[in-house]
Amino acid sequence: MTSDDNLAKPHDYDHSHSNVASGWLRASVFGAMDGLVSNIALIAGIAAAGAHAQIVILTGVAGLVAGSISMALGEFTSVRTQNEQIESEVHTERLALARNPDGERAELAALFEQIGMNSDTAHTAAVQVHEDEERALRIHLTHELGLDPDESASPWIAALSSFASFSVGAFIPLIPYLLGFNSLPLALVFGGLGLVVAGALATAFTRHHWIVGATRQLIFGAIAVAVTYIIGLAMGVGSL
């Protein structure tokens, strides 16, 4: 293999990319953050209202179960709908290539010119691409719509990732109560640590500094807790 052949494979020696199309990362991060924030806020509101520890636990567990199922169903439906839209666009483009190949070839040549090819090179490239129907379909989808049918996310992976991560996130602020500590401050500490860890872990995939991710999630959680805590105080058990 020549040195040029080696240089043509920078992913083998220079850098690599994460898989951004599988759907698990977004679902996992969103699920974990949602589980943490929603259950921390829920527990804070119930505890601030003066509810007994058993009521706090029951409410937290109910929030965990309902939220994880809702997240999983929502992720499955949204990803499946997105994939169906991609399939529809693939079908539309396939029909257009069969119905008007000359027009599609000219359109592709124009797109190649827009990215910097001269007219002759763009026309030659478009002709070569259209020699293979499937290759032409893929290039048209990529350049016209920014779509790659092979990179469709799995609705099952997204749903399961969301279910699992939400459950874990929602469970963390319940730990002190399940261990017998009737302490909202301790639950908030557990929840805050969970937000910090989850925010920091997410930056391992985005290559941002972990402090940025951790601080951002902690601030979001604090806002939610403050709002529900104030509402809980205003609607305390004694005022009902």
Backbone as CSV, one residue per row, in Angstrom:
resi,resn,N_x,N_y,N_z,CA_x,CA_y,CA_z,C_x,C_y,C_z
1,MET,0.847,-1.194,0.000,0.000,0.000,0.000,0.885,1.247,0.000
2,THR,0.558,2.217,-0.840,1.381,3.416,-0.968,1.113,4.365,0.187
3,SER,2.022,5.344,0.316,1.858,6.337,1.368,0.594,7.155,1.153
4,ASP,0.232,7.403,-0.118,-1.003,8.146,-0.401,-2.221,7.375,0.061
5,ASP,-2.177,6.034,-0.110,-3.295,5.217,0.343,-3.431,5.301,1.861
6,ASN,-2.295,5.323,2.534,-2.324,5.448,3.990,-2.873,6.802,4.428
7,LEU,-2.443,7.848,3.746,-2.896,9.190,4.088,-4.388,9.366,3.833
8,ALA,-4.956,8.554,2.933,-6.373,8.666,2.592,-7.267,8.053,3.657
9,LYS,-6.683,7.526,4.735,-7.468,6.919,5.812,-7.120,7.581,7.145
10,PRO,-7.427,8.873,7.294,-7.045,9.586,8.521,-7.707,9.042,9.772
11,HIS,-8.863,8.346,9.631,-9.521,7.784,10.806,-8.708,6.637,11.406
12,ASP,-7.754,6.106,10.641,-6.922,5.022,11.157,-5.763,5.532,12.003
13,TYR,-5.386,6.824,11.825,-4.198,7.293,12.534,-4.320,8.698,13.120
14,ASP,-5.319,9.457,12.681,-5.361,10.866,13.076,-6.484,11.182,14.058
15,HIS,-7.689,10.707,13.790,-8.817,11.037,14.655,-9.932,10.026,14.432
16,SER,-10.924,10.063,15.311,-12.078,9.181,15.191,-13.330,9.962,15.549
17,HIS,-14.487,9.403,15.205,-15.769,10.046,15.478,-16.662,9.107,16.264
18,SER,-17.491,9.684,17.123,-18.492,8.892,17.820,-19.643,8.600,16.875
19,ASN,-20.393,7.540,17.182,-21.580,7.199,16.403,-22.724,8.098,16.848
20,VAL,-23.042,9.086,16.020,-24.055,10.071,16.398,-25.444,9.694,15.908
21,ALA,-25.582,8.562,15.221,-26.858,8.208,14.619,-27.585,7.074,15.316
22,SER,-26.945,6.412,16.279,-27.565,5.232,16.878,-28.793,5.569,17.701
23,GLY,-28.835,6.765,18.275,-29.999,7.194,19.044,-29.882,6.941,20.532
24,TRP,-28.918,6.149,20.967,-28.849,5.815,22.391,-28.312,6.952,23.237
25,LEU,-27.352,7.726,22.697,-26.721,8.765,23.510,-27.708,9.862,23.873
26,ARG,-28.402,10.393,22.882,-29.376,11.461,23.150,-30.452,10.968,24.101
27,ALA,-30.959,9.744,23.850,-32.009,9.198,24.698,-31.516,8.967,26.122
28,SER,-30.279,8.485,26.259,-29.739,8.208,27.589,-29.514,9.493,28.374
29,VAL,-28.900,10.484,27.725,-28.639,11.750,28.404,-29.943,12.432,28.777
30,PHE,-30.870,12.494,27.842,-32.153,13.138,28.094,-32.913,12.396,29.188
31,GLY,-32.900,11.051,29.131,-33.602,10.262,30.129,-33.033,10.450,31.518
32,ALA,-31.702,10.409,31.635,-31.070,10.557,32.945,-31.336,11.936,33.532
33,MET,-31.185,12.982,32.724,-31.413,14.328,33.209,-32.876,14.536,33.593
34,ASP,-33.774,14.020,32.755,-35.194,14.172,33.034,-35.570,13.422,34.304
35,GLY,-35.042,12.193,34.459,-35.334,11.419,35.657,-34.850,12.108,36.911
36,LEU,-33.626,12.629,36.865,-33.066,13.327,38.015,-33.856,14.591,38.354
37,VAL,-34.011,15.456,37.360,-34.644,16.752,37.610,-36.097,16.578,38.030
38,SER,-36.846,15.744,37.302,-38.270,15.608,37.602,-38.510,14.984,38.973
39,ASN,-37.725,13.967,39.339,-37.981,13.339,40.630,-37.405,14.145,41.796
40,ILE,-36.286,14.825,41.587,-35.792,15.717,42.636,-36.830,16.802,42.915
41,ALA,-37.340,17.398,41.846,-38.329,18.460,42.001,-39.618,17.923,42.618
42,LEU,-40.030,16.729,42.192,-41.249,16.127,42.726,-41.112,15.863,44.224
43,ILE,-39.995,15.263,44.604,-39.751,14.974,46.016,-39.665,16.261,46.832
44,ALA,-39.011,17.273,46.279,-38.881,18.549,46.987,-40.244,19.178,47.222
45,GLY,-41.095,19.140,46.208,-42.424,19.731,46.354,-43.272,19.000,47.376
46,ILE,-43.250,17.662,47.344,-44.038,16.862,48.274,-43.522,17.018,49.699
47,ALA,-42.192,16.974,49.858,-41.605,17.108,51.191,-41.843,18.499,51.762
48,ALA,-41.745,19.520,50.916,-41.981,20.887,51.383,-43.421,21.078,51.839
49,ALA,-44.332,20.296,51.268,-45.735,20.392,51.653,-46.005,19.706,52.985
50,GLY,-45.003,19.030,53.528,-45.156,18.399,54.832,-45.567,16.951,54.790
51,ALA,-45.426,16.304,53.629,-45.836,14.911,53.498,-44.903,14.004,54.288
52,HIS,-45.462,12.890,54.787,-44.687,11.899,55.528,-43.700,11.217,54.587
53,ALA,-42.646,10.641,55.168,-41.611,9.996,54.360,-42.184,8.909,53.461
54,GLN,-43.156,8.153,53.970,-43.740,7.083,53.147,-44.457,7.650,51.922
55,ILE,-45.088,8.790,52.109,-45.753,9.444,50.980,-44.719,9.941,49.975
56,VAL,-43.622,10.456,50.470,-42.544,10.910,49.585,-42.013,9.744,48.761
57,ILE,-41.788,8.607,49.431,-41.279,7.419,48.724,-42.287,6.948,47.682
58,LEU,-43.564,6.851,48.083,-44.609,6.400,47.162,-44.701,7.324,45.947
59,THR,-44.646,8.616,46.207,-44.719,9.590,45.108,-43.505,9.475,44.197
60,GLY,-42.320,9.321,44.810,-41.100,9.205,44.019,-41.083,7.954,43.165
61,VAL,-41.524,6.822,43.749,-41.566,5.566,42.988,-42.586,5.665,41.855
62,ALA,-43.728,6.275,42.143,-44.742,6.456,41.102,-44.205,7.326,39.966
63,GLY,-43.474,8.379,40.350,-42.866,9.243,39.335,-41.838,8.496,38.514
64,LEU,-41.063,7.627,39.170,-40.055,6.834,38.468,-40.705,5.906,37.437
65,VAL,-41.704,5.154,37.882,-42.349,4.174,36.992,-43.069,4.869,35.840
66,ALA,-43.900,5.860,36.183,-44.667,6.553,35.146,-43.759,7.292,34.172
67,GLY,-42.733,7.949,34.725,-41.834,8.717,33.867,-41.008,7.852,32.948
68,SER,-40.485,6.732,33.454,-39.653,5.864,32.618,-40.453,5.245,31.487
69,ILE,-41.692,4.831,31.789,-42.538,4.269,30.734,-42.897,5.330,29.706
70,SER,-43.253,6.514,30.187,-43.602,7.608,29.281,-42.427,7.993,28.393
71,MET,-41.230,8.076,28.984,-40.046,8.417,28.210,-39.766,7.374,27.136
72,ALA,-39.873,6.090,27.511,-39.599,5.020,26.553,-40.581,5.057,25.392
73,LEU,-41.862,5.209,25.702,-42.872,5.255,24.641,-42.692,6.487,23.765
74,GLY,-42.369,7.610,24.398,-42.160,8.833,23.628,-40.964,8.727,22.701
75,GLU,-39.860,8.159,23.205,-38.666,7.998,22.378,-38.944,7.043,21.213
76,PHE,-39.607,5.931,21.507,-39.898,4.967,20.448,-40.739,5.611,19.352
77,THR,-41.775,6.318,19.762,-42.684,6.933,18.788,-41.982,8.010,17.977
78,SER,-41.204,8.854,18.645,-40.563,9.959,17.925,-39.505,9.452,16.952
79,VAL,-38.692,8.474,17.377,-37.648,7.946,16.493,-38.274,7.165,15.347
80,ARG,-39.309,6.384,15.645,-39.979,5.624,14.586,-40.605,6.561,13.563
81,THR,-41.216,7.643,14.027,-41.816,8.623,13.115,-40.751,9.282,12.253
82,GLN,-39.621,9.601,12.864,-38.518,10.201,12.105,-38.019,9.241,11.025
83,ASN,-37.869,7.964,11.372,-37.432,6.975,10.389,-38.440,6.814,9.257
84,GLU,-39.722,6.846,9.596,-40.756,6.740,8.563,-40.714,7.930,7.619
85,GLN,-40.386,9.106,8.159,-40.246,10.285,7.308,-39.057,10.122,6.360
86,ILE,-37.946,9.566,6.880,-36.782,9.323,6.035,-37.137,8.334,4.926
87,GLU,-37.851,7.261,5.289,-38.258,6.269,4.295,-39.139,6.900,3.225
88,SER,-39.992,7.833,3.632,-40.858,8.517,2.667,-40.041,9.368,1.706
89,GLU,-39.017,10.055,2.239,-38.170,10.888,1.384,-37.346,10.027,0.423
90,VAL,-36.894,8.860,0.886,-36.154,7.938,0.016,-37.051,7.491,-1.135
91,HIS,-38.292,7.157,-0.819,-39.232,6.718,-1.854,-39.504,7.829,-2.864
92,THR,-39.683,9.040,-2.357,-39.943,10.182,-3.244,-38.772,10.425,-4.191
93,GLU,-37.548,10.371,-3.654,-36.367,10.613,-4.475,-36.146,9.483,-5.475
94,ARG,-36.439,8.252,-5.080,-36.281,7.121,-5.992,-37.225,7.269,-7.197
95,LEU,-38.455,7.687,-6.929,-39.410,7.907,-8.023,-38.953,9.039,-8.932
96,ALA,-38.385,10.094,-8.338,-37.923,11.230,-9.143,-36.770,10.824,-10.045
97,LEU,-35.864,9.986,-9.563,-34.743,9.521,-10.378,-35.213,8.668,-11.547
98,ALA,-36.250,7.876,-11.302,-36.774,7.028,-12.371,-37.582,7.839,-13.384
99,ARG,-38.284,8.866,-12.903,-39.172,9.640,-13.753,-38.418,10.687,-14.576
100,ASN,-37.376,11.277,-13.988,-36.690,12.388,-14.653,-35.183,12.301,-14.405
101,PRO,-34.514,11.289,-14.950,-33.083,11.112,-14.684,-32.226,12.275,-15.193
102,ASP,-32.573,12.825,-16.357,-31.782,13.938,-16.891,-31.860,15.166,-15.978
103,GLY,-33.063,15.468,-15.525,-33.227,16.611,-14.635,-32.514,16.411,-13.309
104,GLU,-32.575,15.186,-12.772,-31.901,14.897,-11.510,-30.393,14.966,-11.659
105,ARG,-29.887,14.511,-12.811,-28.451,14.573,-13.071,-27.985,16.024,-13.178
106,ALA,-28.763,16.845,-13.841,-28.420,18.266,-13.950,-28.473,18.940,-12.578
107,GLU,-29.450,18.539,-11.777,-29.567,19.095,-10.430,-28.344,18.741,-9.589
108,LEU,-27.873,17.495,-9.722,-26.711,17.063,-8.957,-25.456,17.811,-9.415
109,ALA,-25.331,18.012,-10.725,-24.186,18.766,-11.237,-24.179,20.185,-10.666
110,ALA,-25.359,20.787,-10.577,-25.456,22.135,-10.006,-25.062,22.142,-8.531
111,LEU,-25.455,21.102,-7.818,-25.081,20.993,-6.405,-23.570,20.846,-6.240
112,PHE,-22.953,20.073,-7.142,-21.499,19.904,-7.093,-20.787,21.230,-7.360
113,GLU,-21.358,22.030,-8.262,-20.768,23.341,-8.532,-20.849,24.243,-7.303
114,GLN,-21.936,24.107,-6.537,-22.118,24.935,-5.345,-21.079,24.624,-4.269
115,ILE,-20.556,23.395,-4.269,-19.563,23.047,-3.251,-18.133,23.254,-3.746
116,GLY,-17.977,23.829,-4.979,-16.655,24.243,-5.412,-16.109,23.611,-6.676
117,MET,-16.817,22.656,-7.282,-16.330,22.053,-8.524,-16.580,23.007,-9.691
118,ASN,-15.688,22.967,-10.692,-15.984,23.734,-11.896,-17.050,22.998,-12.702
119,SER,-17.597,23.649,-13.691,-18.751,23.120,-14.413,-18.470,21.769,-15.062
120,ASP,-17.325,21.640,-15.734,-17.002,20.389,-16.422,-16.830,19.235,-15.437
121,THR,-16.113,19.499,-14.360,-15.884,18.462,-13.352,-17.193,18.047,-12.692
122,ALA,-18.056,19.033,-12.389,-19.341,18.744,-11.759,-20.209,17.894,-12.675
123,HIS,-20.216,18.208,-13.978,-21.021,17.447,-14.928,-20.492,16.019,-15.052
124,THR,-19.172,15.875,-15.143,-18.577,14.543,-15.248,-18.868,13.713,-14.000
125,ALA,-18.737,14.338,-12.833,-19.000,13.630,-11.578,-20.456,13.197,-11.486
126,ALA,-21.371,14.063,-11.907,-22.789,13.730,-11.857,-23.110,12.559,-12.780
127,VAL,-22.508,12.547,-13.963,-22.725,11.443,-14.899,-22.219,10.133,-14.301
128,GLN,-21.042,10.165,-13.705,-20.476,8.949,-13.104,-21.313,8.469,-11.933
129,VAL,-21.788,9.386,-11.119,-22.638,8.998,-9.983,-23.905,8.313,-10.478
130,HIS,-24.504,8.829,-11.553,-25.768,8.301,-12.050,-25.613,6.984,-12.815
131,GLU,-24.392,6.512,-12.960,-24.208,5.204,-13.591,-24.698,4.074,-12.682
132,ASP,-24.800,4.356,-11.396,-25.316,3.378,-10.431,-26.536,3.995,-9.742
133,GLU,-27.697,3.360,-9.888,-28.948,3.930,-9.380,-28.933,4.130,-7.867
134,GLU,-28.460,3.115,-7.137,-28.450,3.217,-5.679,-27.450,4.270,-5.203
135,ARG,-26.318,4.349,-5.872,-25.340,5.364,-5.514,-25.899,6.750,-5.784
136,ALA,-26.579,6.904,-6.908,-27.182,8.197,-7.237,-28.230,8.585,-6.199
137,LEU,-29.033,7.610,-5.790,-30.051,7.879,-4.778,-29.412,8.366,-3.487
138,ARG,-28.353,7.689,-3.070,-27.699,8.050,-1.818,-27.078,9.456,-1.890
139,ILE,-26.412,9.757,-3.008,-25.768,11.063,-3.153,-26.804,12.180,-3.193
140,HIS,-27.914,11.948,-3.885,-28.976,12.963,-3.935,-29.554,13.214,-2.546
141,LEU,-29.806,12.138,-1.807,-30.352,12.297,-0.457,-29.382,13.048,0.442
142,THR,-28.099,12.734,0.294,-27.086,13.376,1.139,-26.945,14.850,0.825
143,HIS,-26.845,15.191,-0.454,-26.576,16.573,-0.846,-27.829,17.443,-0.840
144,GLU,-28.980,16.867,-1.135,-30.201,17.663,-1.169,-30.833,17.808,0.206
145,LEU,-30.866,16.720,0.962,-31.612,16.715,2.211,-30.752,16.480,3.453
146,GLY,-29.481,16.138,3.247,-28.627,15.834,4.396,-29.000,14.543,5.090
147,LEU,-29.551,13.583,4.330,-30.009,12.317,4.905,-29.107,11.170,4.480
148,ASP,-28.948,10.196,5.387,-28.276,8.945,5.075,-29.159,7.828,5.604
149,PRO,-29.835,7.077,4.708,-30.753,6.019,5.154,-30.089,4.977,6.040
150,ASP,-28.782,4.789,5.894,-28.083,3.787,6.698,-27.825,4.263,8.126
151,GLU,-28.069,5.528,8.393,-27.794,6.066,9.713,-29.067,6.363,10.491
152,SER,-30.139,5.663,10.180,-31.382,5.829,10.917,-31.222,5.245,12.320
153,ALA,-31.683,5.975,13.310,-31.585,5.509,14.696,-32.584,4.383,14.939
154,SER,-32.251,3.498,15.855,-33.139,2.400,16.223,-34.128,2.876,17.272
155,PRO,-35.443,2.767,17.015,-36.422,3.183,18.033,-36.357,2.321,19.284
156,TRP,-35.997,1.035,19.126,-35.898,0.141,20.284,-34.726,0.528,21.179
157,ILE,-33.583,0.835,20.559,-32.425,1.250,21.349,-32.713,2.565,22.065
158,ALA,-33.339,3.496,21.364,-33.673,4.784,21.976,-34.637,4.596,23.141
159,ALA,-35.650,3.737,22.960,-36.652,3.515,24.005,-36.036,2.857,25.232
160,LEU,-35.260,1.800,25.020,-34.650,1.088,26.141,-33.625,1.953,26.871
161,SER,-32.840,2.719,26.102,-31.858,3.608,26.717,-32.543,4.660,27.573
162,SER,-33.620,5.208,27.047,-34.357,6.227,27.776,-34.993,5.658,29.036
163,PHE,-35.585,4.468,28.913,-36.227,3.820,30.062,-35.217,3.571,31.178
164,ALA,-34.079,2.990,30.816,-33.069,2.639,31.811,-32.467,3.876,32.468
165,SER,-32.103,4.868,31.652,-31.441,6.051,32.202,-32.393,6.884,33.047
166,PHE,-33.663,6.988,32.633,-34.633,7.725,33.438,-34.821,7.036,34.785
167,SER,-34.927,5.704,34.777,-35.124,4.949,36.011,-33.971,5.178,36.985
168,VAL,-32.752,5.111,36.466,-31.576,5.327,37.316,-31.569,6.749,37.866
169,GLY,-31.815,7.732,36.985,-31.821,9.124,37.429,-32.891,9.396,38.473
170,ALA,-34.093,8.855,38.269,-35.192,9.096,39.199,-34.989,8.368,40.524
171,PHE,-34.209,7.291,40.513,-33.979,6.513,41.726,-33.013,7.198,42.684
172,ILE,-32.072,7.944,42.146,-31.001,8.528,42.972,-31.516,9.399,44.110
173,PRO,-32.416,10.372,43.881,-32.869,11.190,45.014,-33.735,10.429,46.020
174,LEU,-34.183,9.232,45.666,-34.980,8.421,46.591,-34.115,7.630,47.567
175,ILE,-32.835,7.489,47.263,-31.958,6.621,48.056,-31.988,6.940,49.546
176,PRO,-31.833,8.206,49.965,-31.859,8.475,51.411,-33.152,8.036,52.084
177,TYR,-34.280,8.283,51.433,-35.564,7.894,52.018,-35.690,6.373,52.100
178,LEU,-35.214,5.675,51.079,-35.283,4.218,51.091,-34.364,3.628,52.156
179,LEU,-33.317,4.356,52.535,-32.400,3.902,53.577,-32.873,4.297,54.976
180,GLY,-34.020,4.972,55.031,-34.591,5.315,56.333,-34.327,6.729,56.794
181,PHE,-33.697,7.554,55.983,-33.418,8.943,56.358,-34.540,9.844,55.841
182,ASN,-35.340,10.367,56.736,-36.410,11.276,56.343,-35.833,12.683,56.240
183,SER,-34.993,12.889,55.197,-34.249,14.141,55.083,-34.276,14.657,53.656
184,LEU,-35.006,15.734,53.450,-35.026,16.354,52.126,-33.655,16.913,51.751
185,PRO,-32.929,17.602,52.664,-31.592,18.093,52.295,-30.676,16.982,51.806
186,LEU,-30.733,15.810,52.448,-29.887,14.706,52.026,-30.305,14.197,50.642
187,ALA,-31.612,14.172,50.404,-32.101,13.766,49.084,-31.643,14.747,48.012
188,LEU,-31.633,16.031,48.354,-31.177,17.045,47.404,-29.682,16.908,47.132
189,VAL,-28.918,16.543,48.160,-27.489,16.318,47.967,-27.265,15.152,47.005
190,PHE,-27.992,14.052,47.209,-27.879,12.904,46.312,-28.271,13.293,44.893
191,GLY,-29.371,14.008,44.783,-29.819,14.431,43.454,-28.831,15.363,42.789
192,GLY,-28.267,16.299,43.577,-27.277,17.221,43.026,-26.038,16.503,42.546
193,LEU,-25.581,15.530,43.329,-24.420,14.741,42.903,-24.733,13.968,41.626
194,GLY,-25.957,13.452,41.538,-26.359,12.738,40.321,-26.335,13.644,39.108
195,LEU,-26.811,14.874,39.262,-26.798,15.828,38.154,-25.375,16.177,37.742
196,VAL,-24.506,16.348,38.718,-23.106,16.667,38.421,-22.451,15.530,37.654
197,VAL,-22.663,14.305,38.122,-22.051,13.143,37.461,-22.615,12.960,36.056
198,ALA,-23.940,13.060,35.927,-24.562,12.878,34.615,-24.110,13.950,33.630
199,GLY,-24.053,15.204,34.093,-23.603,16.287,33.222,-22.155,16.128,32.821
200,ALA,-21.331,15.668,33.753,-19.913,15.467,33.449,-19.709,14.309,32.481
201,LEU,-20.455,13.210,32.676,-20.323,12.053,31.787,-20.736,12.392,30.359
202,ALA,-21.755,13.226,30.218,-22.216,13.596,28.879,-21.126,14.317,28.096
203,THR,-20.260,15.069,28.785,-19.215,15.813,28.083,-18.118,14.899,27.545
204,ALA,-18.095,13.637,27.987,-17.114,12.705,27.437,-17.373,12.446,25.956
205,PHE,-18.618,12.643,25.525,-18.980,12.431,24.119,-18.988,13.731,23.328
206,THR,-19.149,14.858,24.015,-19.212,16.145,23.318,-17.873,16.875,23.311
207,ARG,-16.897,16.368,24.098,-15.554,16.946,24.187,-15.545,18.357,24.776
208,HIS,-16.610,18.712,25.511,-16.598,19.949,26.282,-16.000,19.652,27.660
209,HIS,-15.627,20.709,28.367,-15.065,20.519,29.705,-16.154,20.010,30.641
210,TRP,-15.794,19.045,31.490,-16.797,18.412,32.345,-17.436,19.386,33.316
211,ILE,-16.705,20.417,33.720,-17.265,21.384,34.658,-18.436,22.134,34.020
212,VAL,-18.334,22.404,32.723,-19.411,23.104,32.020,-20.681,22.264,32.038
213,GLY,-20.553,20.977,31.666,-21.720,20.106,31.652,-22.304,19.899,33.034
214,ALA,-21.447,19.702,34.027,-21.919,19.472,35.392,-22.629,20.699,35.948
215,THR,-22.042,21.864,35.736,-22.635,23.106,36.258,-23.967,23.401,35.597
216,ARG,-24.030,23.203,34.295,-25.270,23.471,33.563,-26.416,22.629,34.102
217,GLN,-26.182,21.326,34.295,-27.245,20.454,34.776,-27.616,20.771,36.223
218,LEU,-26.637,21.147,37.021,-26.918,21.487,38.408,-27.792,22.733,38.490
219,ILE,-27.528,23.698,37.628,-28.335,24.929,37.609,-29.766,24.613,37.180
220,PHE,-29.922,23.805,36.129,-31.268,23.439,35.670,-32.045,22.737,36.779
221,GLY,-31.364,21.794,37.455,-32.030,21.077,38.537,-32.410,21.998,39.681
222,ALA,-31.521,22.938,40.017,-31.789,23.868,41.114,-33.008,24.738,40.823
223,ILE,-33.152,25.159,39.583,-34.306,25.982,39.204,-35.601,25.196,39.392
224,ALA,-35.613,23.944,38.917,-36.811,23.112,39.048,-37.151,22.854,40.506
225,VAL,-36.129,22.563,41.309,-36.346,22.295,42.738,-36.889,23.537,43.440
226,ALA,-36.326,24.692,43.134,-36.765,25.926,43.776,-38.235,26.208,43.494
227,VAL,-38.637,26.007,42.243,-40.026,26.279,41.868,-40.983,25.335,42.588
228,THR,-40.695,24.033,42.527,-41.605,23.066,43.158,-41.578,23.169,44.682
229,TYR,-40.438,23.527,45.248,-40.353,23.684,46.709,-41.242,24.841,47.168
230,ILE,-41.196,25.944,46.445,-42.022,27.095,46.785,-43.500,26.745,46.656
231,ILE,-43.849,26.018,45.597,-45.246,25.604,45.414,-45.668,24.663,46.535
232,GLY,-44.749,23.747,46.912,-45.061,22.837,48.005,-45.301,23.548,49.309
233,LEU,-44.489,24.548,49.601,-44.696,25.332,50.823,-46.032,26.046,50.800
234,ALA,-46.364,26.611,49.638,-47.622,27.359,49.517,-48.838,26.457,49.632
235,MET,-48.696,25.205,49.206,-49.822,24.263,49.239,-49.563,23.154,50.250
236,GLY,-49.014,23.523,51.409,-48.662,22.554,52.432,-49.832,21.736,52.896
237,VAL,-49.513,20.595,53.494,-50.563,19.686,53.970,-51.503,20.394,54.926
238,GLY,-50.931,21.244,55.737,-51.764,21.917,56.738,-52.745,22.894,56.137
239,SER,-52.487,23.355,54.898,-53.387,24.340,54.281,-54.433,23.696,53.410
240,LEU,-54.368,22.347,53.240,-55.328,21.657,52.383,-56.594,21.309,53.148
